[in-house]
Amino acid sequence: MGPKNVGNTENCHRDDILSLDISQDRKLVVTGQVGSTPCVHVWNAESCEQVASFDLPAGSRGIESVSLSPCGRYVACVDQHNSHYVTIYNI
């Protein structure tokens, strides 16, 4: 058992959310965060349960933008790095 008054951050964001997208059928929501360990979370919009989570590679500064593909199988995100890396994940 963990310390008192400390929530489980395994299935949620640990820093500010800067980007969000909703699937065309409104069943999925994807969110991206900033910080030293930026990550992307995909949520079921109806049940609020996490569907997937992806950590960006080391050296990433945060997620500037996220987008779900029209088919709902892929997530694209743009990093805040000076080179603006684009990463695509398969949900």
Backbone as ProteinMPNN parsed JSONL, in Angstrom:
{"seq_chain_A": "MGPKNVGNTENCHRDDILSLDISQDRKLVVTGQVGSTPCVHVWNAESCEQVASFDLPAGSRGIESVSLSPCGRYVACVDQHNSHYVTIYNI", "coords_chain_A": {"N_chain_A": [[0.837, -1.18, 0.0], [0.524, 2.235, -0.801], [1.743, 5.578, 0.105], [-0.285, 7.807, 2.136], [-2.845, 9.942, 0.776], [-1.853, 10.107, -1.816], [-2.381, 9.857, -5.125], [-3.0, 7.338, -7.636], [-1.067, 7.556, -10.388], [-0.7, 6.116, -12.627], [-2.515, 5.647, -14.703], [-3.137, 8.135, -15.773], [-2.611, 11.615, -16.653], [0.418, 13.297, -15.74], [1.171, 15.865, -15.832], [0.587, 19.142, -17.334], [-2.049, 19.241, -19.757], [-1.887, 19.864, -23.122], [-2.976, 19.353, -25.574], [-5.706, 17.94, -27.447], [-7.919, 15.631, -28.981], [-10.854, 14.416, -30.628], [-12.449, 11.506, -31.728], [-14.063, 10.89, -34.928], [-16.446, 9.489, -34.632], [-17.005, 10.078, -32.072], [-16.323, 8.387, -29.967], [-13.792, 7.958, -28.974], [-11.212, 9.69, -27.204], [-8.268, 11.539, -27.375], [-5.409, 12.638, -25.615], [-2.672, 14.847, -24.937], [0.344, 15.566, -23.152], [2.616, 17.963, -21.585], [5.993, 18.337, -20.269], [8.7, 16.616, -18.489], [8.513, 13.923, -19.041], [6.721, 13.387, -21.426], [3.511, 12.192, -22.486], [0.981, 10.338, -24.27], [-2.457, 9.773, -24.018], [-5.168, 7.615, -24.657], [-8.611, 7.582, -24.526], [-11.741, 6.008, -23.709], [-14.586, 7.569, -24.604], [-17.141, 7.206, -23.64], [-17.096, 5.489, -21.37], [-15.008, 6.52, -19.929], [-12.674, 5.144, -19.493], [-9.239, 4.224, -19.795], [-7.834, 3.504, -22.929], [-5.407, 3.228, -24.252], [-1.911, 4.05, -23.78], [0.93, 6.033, -24.406], [4.382, 6.686, -24.194], [6.501, 9.348, -25.084], [9.638, 9.372, -26.92], [12.889, 9.577, -25.282], [14.195, 12.823, -24.617], [12.177, 14.29, -25.637], [10.058, 17.149, -25.369], [7.454, 17.761, -24.851], [4.015, 17.516, -25.854], [2.821, 19.05, -28.582], [0.669, 18.872, -30.344], [-2.04, 16.625, -31.011], [-3.622, 14.019, -32.915], [-6.252, 11.972, -34.037], [-6.515, 9.316, -36.366], [-8.783, 9.108, -39.188], [-9.874, 6.512, -39.262], [-9.618, 5.723, -36.669], [-7.619, 4.118, -35.631], [-5.016, 4.972, -35.334], [-2.751, 7.277, -33.746], [-1.412, 10.429, -34.124], [1.231, 12.536, -33.14], [2.776, 15.678, -32.407], [5.857, 16.788, -31.37], [7.205, 19.179, -29.005], [9.835, 19.723, -29.391], [12.681, 21.41, -30.86], [12.97, 20.477, -33.461], [10.476, 19.521, -33.998], [9.386, 16.766, -33.914], [7.453, 14.16, -35.377], [5.381, 11.644, -34.29], [3.888, 8.491, -34.71], [1.453, 6.383, -33.425], [0.119, 3.091, -33.033], [-2.994, 2.315, -32.028]], "CA_chain_A": [[0.0, 0.0, 0.0], [1.326, 3.448, -0.941], [1.548, 6.628, 1.105], [-1.604, 8.441, 2.19], [-3.124, 11.141, -0.022], [-1.12, 10.09, -3.075], [-3.193, 9.139, -6.097], [-2.363, 6.474, -8.614], [-0.899, 8.32, -11.627], [-0.357, 5.182, -13.687], [-3.474, 5.732, -15.8], [-3.564, 9.515, -15.999], [-1.532, 12.551, -16.944], [1.175, 13.769, -14.594], [1.523, 17.26, -16.094], [-0.462, 19.875, -18.049], [-2.511, 18.759, -21.052], [-1.89, 20.957, -24.094], [-3.628, 18.994, -26.827], [-6.817, 17.009, -27.321], [-8.676, 15.38, -30.205], [-11.985, 13.505, -30.457], [-12.672, 10.741, -32.955], [-15.233, 11.306, -35.703], [-17.65, 8.859, -34.079], [-17.09, 10.586, -30.699], [-16.155, 7.3, -29.003], [-12.442, 8.02, -28.424], [-10.588, 10.986, -26.953], [-6.826, 11.423, -27.188], [-4.854, 13.815, -24.95], [-1.21, 14.872, -24.872], [0.835, 16.417, -22.07], [3.969, 18.516, -21.598], [6.77, 17.9, -19.122], [9.941, 15.877, -18.718], [8.145, 12.62, -19.599], [5.427, 13.583, -22.089], [2.83, 10.977, -22.912], [-0.307, 10.432, -24.946], [-3.444, 8.833, -23.501], [-6.381, 7.433, -25.447], [-9.691, 7.291, -23.59], [-13.077, 5.704, -24.19], [-15.367, 8.751, -24.231], [-18.382, 6.818, -22.974], [-16.843, 4.893, -20.058], [-13.878, 7.254, -19.333], [-11.577, 4.223, -19.227], [-8.086, 4.373, -20.674], [-7.72, 2.494, -23.963], [-3.982, 3.071, -24.53], [-1.023, 5.109, -23.3], [2.22, 5.991, -25.086], [5.393, 7.646, -23.751], [7.349, 9.818, -26.16], [11.046, 9.001, -26.729], [13.732, 10.446, -24.458], [14.554, 14.073, -25.282], [10.952, 15.001, -26.015], [9.758, 18.26, -24.452], [6.023, 17.863, -24.624], [3.219, 17.274, -27.044], [2.219, 20.282, -29.099], [-0.592, 18.586, -31.008], [-2.382, 15.217, -31.238], [-4.72, 13.832, -33.859], [-6.66, 10.602, -34.322], [-6.777, 9.063, -37.778], [-10.215, 8.94, -39.44], [-10.3, 5.144, -38.96], [-9.552, 5.556, -35.223], [-6.608, 3.12, -35.256], [-3.701, 5.574, -35.158], [-2.622, 8.594, -33.125], [-0.218, 11.17, -34.528], [1.507, 13.648, -32.226], [3.894, 16.542, -32.751], [6.642, 17.127, -30.188], [7.616, 20.577, -28.876], [11.264, 19.812, -29.663], [12.984, 22.378, -31.924], [12.781, 19.812, -34.753], [9.054, 19.15, -34.089], [9.254, 15.369, -34.311], [6.112, 13.613, -35.502], [5.371, 10.23, -33.911], [2.588, 7.863, -34.959], [1.254, 5.18, -32.615], [-0.985, 2.215, -33.385], [-3.799, 2.086, -30.822]], "C_chain_A": [[0.882, 1.243, 0.0], [1.052, 4.453, 0.159], [0.152, 7.23, 1.03], [-1.658, 9.663, 1.289], [-2.3, 11.235, -1.295], [-1.925, 9.236, -4.045], [-2.356, 8.271, -7.007], [-2.286, 7.227, -9.935], [-0.555, 7.419, -12.801], [-1.246, 5.364, -14.907], [-3.966, 7.152, -16.045], [-2.351, 10.385, -16.327], [-0.881, 13.024, -15.65], [1.588, 15.231, -14.741], [0.391, 17.89, -16.907], [-0.772, 19.255, -19.412], [-2.592, 19.956, -21.994], [-2.674, 20.627, -25.357], [-4.669, 17.905, -26.593], [-7.465, 16.842, -28.689], [-9.758, 14.354, -29.89], [-12.218, 12.803, -31.787], [-13.961, 11.19, -33.635], [-16.527, 10.708, -35.168], [-17.882, 9.234, -32.613], [-16.984, 9.497, -29.631], [-14.779, 7.304, -28.341], [-12.0, 9.46, -28.245], [-9.107, 10.724, -26.763], [-6.316, 12.736, -26.601], [-3.345, 13.695, -24.89], [-0.736, 15.891, -23.863], [2.246, 16.941, -22.334], [4.741, 17.889, -20.453], [7.981, 17.078, -19.507], [9.682, 14.474, -19.271], [6.779, 12.72, -20.275], [4.831, 12.26, -22.554], [1.497, 11.322, -23.56], [-1.218, 9.392, -24.305], [-4.636, 8.81, -24.441], [-7.448, 6.923, -24.494], [-10.945, 6.88, -24.331], [-13.969, 6.838, -23.698], [-16.641, 8.401, -23.469], [-18.149, 6.305, -21.556], [-15.746, 5.619, -19.275], [-12.723, 6.335, -18.952], [-10.465, 4.436, -20.24], [-8.021, 3.198, -21.646], [-6.252, 2.18, -24.237], [-3.214, 4.253, -23.948], [0.33, 4.928, -23.967], [3.144, 7.059, -24.507], [6.226, 8.053, -24.954], [8.8, 9.45, -25.874], [11.787, 10.017, -25.851], [14.15, 11.676, -25.26], [13.353, 14.876, -25.727], [10.635, 16.054, -24.956], [8.29, 18.356, -24.091], [5.298, 17.678, -25.934], [2.49, 18.548, -27.426], [0.83, 20.031, -29.663], [-0.785, 17.076, -31.133], [-3.546, 15.139, -32.21], [-4.981, 12.343, -34.033], [-6.886, 10.458, -35.821], [-8.28, 8.875, -37.98], [-10.728, 7.538, -39.115], [-10.253, 4.856, -37.457], [-8.525, 4.553, -34.753], [-5.256, 3.726, -34.934], [-3.804, 6.944, -34.482], [-1.331, 9.21, -33.63], [-0.018, 12.299, -33.527], [2.759, 14.378, -32.678], [4.539, 16.993, -31.457], [6.998, 18.618, -30.184], [9.112, 20.769, -29.079], [11.503, 20.805, -30.796], [12.78, 21.789, -33.317], [11.345, 19.371, -34.991], [8.863, 17.739, -34.643], [7.787, 14.958, -34.369], [6.215, 12.118, -35.203], [3.963, 9.697, -34.14], [2.527, 6.557, -34.177], [0.044, 4.416, -33.119], [-1.737, 1.903, -32.098], [-4.058, 0.605, -30.68]], "O_chain_A": [[1.878, 1.298, 0.722], [0.228, 4.211, 1.041], [-0.509, 7.17, -0.006], [-0.65, 10.334, 1.067], [-2.072, 12.334, -1.801], [-2.127, 8.043, -3.819], [-1.145, 8.457, -7.126], [-3.317, 7.511, -10.545], [-0.16, 7.906, -13.861], [-0.772, 5.246, -16.037], [-5.101, 7.344, -16.481], [-1.21, 9.926, -16.278], [-1.53, 13.137, -14.61], [2.275, 15.775, -13.876], [-0.638, 17.257, -17.142], [0.126, 18.805, -20.123], [-3.276, 20.938, -21.707], [-3.003, 21.525, -26.131], [-4.547, 17.075, -25.692], [-7.55, 17.795, -29.464], [-9.598, 13.525, -28.994], [-12.187, 13.433, -32.845], [-14.835, 11.788, -33.008], [-17.583, 11.337, -35.239], [-18.835, 8.768, -31.989], [-17.492, 9.661, -28.522], [-14.607, 6.722, -27.27], [-12.362, 10.338, -29.028], [-8.728, 9.785, -26.063], [-6.729, 13.815, -27.025], [-2.798, 12.595, -24.803], [-1.332, 16.958, -23.723], [2.967, 16.429, -23.191], [4.227, 17.021, -19.747], [8.26, 16.865, -20.687], [10.562, 13.899, -19.911], [5.791, 12.199, -19.758], [5.543, 11.34, -22.957], [0.969, 12.426, -23.42], [-0.8, 8.257, -24.075], [-5.06, 9.844, -24.956], [-7.232, 5.965, -23.751], [-11.194, 7.339, -25.445], [-14.092, 7.044, -22.49], [-17.161, 9.233, -22.726], [-18.903, 6.638, -20.642], [-15.571, 5.364, -18.083], [-11.872, 6.726, -18.153], [-10.716, 4.783, -21.394], [-8.138, 2.041, -21.242], [-5.885, 1.022, -24.432], [-3.782, 5.307, -23.662], [0.825, 3.807, -24.084], [2.737, 8.21, -24.346], [6.617, 7.205, -25.756], [9.166, 9.236, -24.718], [11.359, 11.161, -25.704], [14.429, 11.572, -26.455], [13.495, 16.023, -26.15], [10.921, 15.856, -23.775], [7.941, 18.991, -23.096], [5.911, 17.686, -27.002], [1.65, 19.053, -26.68], [-0.076, 20.847, -29.497], [0.177, 16.335, -31.334], [-4.349, 16.066, -32.319], [-4.049, 11.549, -34.16], [-7.39, 11.375, -36.468], [-8.984, 8.517, -37.036], [-11.887, 7.381, -38.733], [-10.795, 3.844, -37.013], [-8.544, 4.162, -33.586], [-4.42, 3.063, -34.319], [-4.795, 7.661, -34.625], [-0.273, 8.583, -33.569], [-0.98, 12.945, -33.112], [3.676, 13.788, -33.249], [3.872, 17.51, -30.56], [7.083, 19.241, -31.242], [9.604, 21.89, -28.947], [10.611, 21.022, -31.616], [12.454, 22.518, -34.254], [11.024, 18.893, -36.079], [8.259, 17.546, -35.698], [6.984, 15.354, -33.524], [7.035, 11.414, -35.792], [2.974, 10.354, -33.813], [3.436, 5.729, -34.256], [-0.933, 5.008, -33.575], [-1.182, 1.297, -31.182], [-4.719, 0.182, -29.732]]}, "name": "protein", "num_of_chains": 1, "seq": "MGPKNVGNTENCHRDDILSLDISQDRKLVVTGQVGSTPCVHVWNAESCEQVASFDLPAGSRGIESVSLSPCGRYVACVDQHNSHYVTIYNI"}
